[in-house]
Amino acid sequence: MQQIRARQLAEWLSDDSRRKPVLLDVREPWEFQVCHLPDSRHIPMALIPTRREELDPGDEIVVICHHGGRSMQAALFLEHQGHSSVINLTGGVNAWADEVDPNFPRY
């Protein structure tokens, strides 16, 4: 499984010459309400097994959580289910607040 840092993801998202990844946020609903990256899809980690058909196995998917642990587990699961390009956001939304947007809400 690939890993990406928050700054690298920010650069990717701002690069109009690159196809944007699917941003998959696997946190709990209350966490997603506190903060989330723009255009991210929300599927809580516990629901990934029953909702994985909503994700195209050929898409580049960046999986996001609070610190990177849950997203890593979800990314590994998706890889085992045949998704070819799954990337874990190292440090999660906490790293996004540290490295990209200091005004991003924290919890």
Residue pairs with C-beta under 8 A, 6 or more apart in sequence:
1 72
1 75
1 76
1 79
1 86
1 87
1 88
2 85
2 86
2 87
2 88
3 87
3 88
3 90
4 12
4 62
4 87
4 88
4 89
4 90
5 90
5 91
5 95
5 99
6 89
6 90
6 91
6 95
6 96
6 98
6 99
6 100
7 99
7 100
9 62
9 89
9 96
9 100
10 96
10 99
10 100
12 18
12 20
12 21
13 20
19 60
20 39
21 59
21 60
21 61
21 62
21 87
22 41
22 55
22 56
22 59
22 60
22 61
22 62
23 37
23 39
23 40
23 41
23 62
23 64
24 40
24 41
24 43
24 55
24 61
24 62
24 63
24 64
24 74
25 32
25 36
25 37
25 40
25 41
25 42
25 43
25 64
25 65
26 43
26 44
26 45
26 48
26 63
26 64
26 65
26 70
26 71
26 74
27 36
27 42
27 44
27 45
27 64
27 65
27 66
27 70
27 93
28 44
29 42
29 44
31 66
31 107
32 42
34 105
34 107
35 93
35 104
35 105
35 106
35 107
36 42
36 64
36 93
37 64
37 93
37 96
40 64
41 54
43 51
43 54
45 65
45 70
45 73
45 74
48 74
48 77
48 78
49 77
52 77
52 78
52 81
55 61
55 78
55 83
57 81
57 82
57 83
57 84
58 84
58 85
59 83
59 85
60 85
60 87
61 75
61 78
61 83
61 85
61 86
61 87
62 87
62 88
62 89
63 71
63 72
63 74
63 75
63 78
63 86
63 87
63 88
63 89
64 71
64 89
64 92
64 93
65 71
65 74
65 89
65 92
65 93
66 92
66 93
66 94
66 107
67 91
67 92
67 94
67 95
68 88
68 89
68 90
68 91
68 92
68 95
71 88
71 89
71 92
72 88
75 86
75 87
75 88
78 86
79 86
89 95
89 96
91 98
91 99
93 104
94 106
96 104
97 104
97 105
97 106
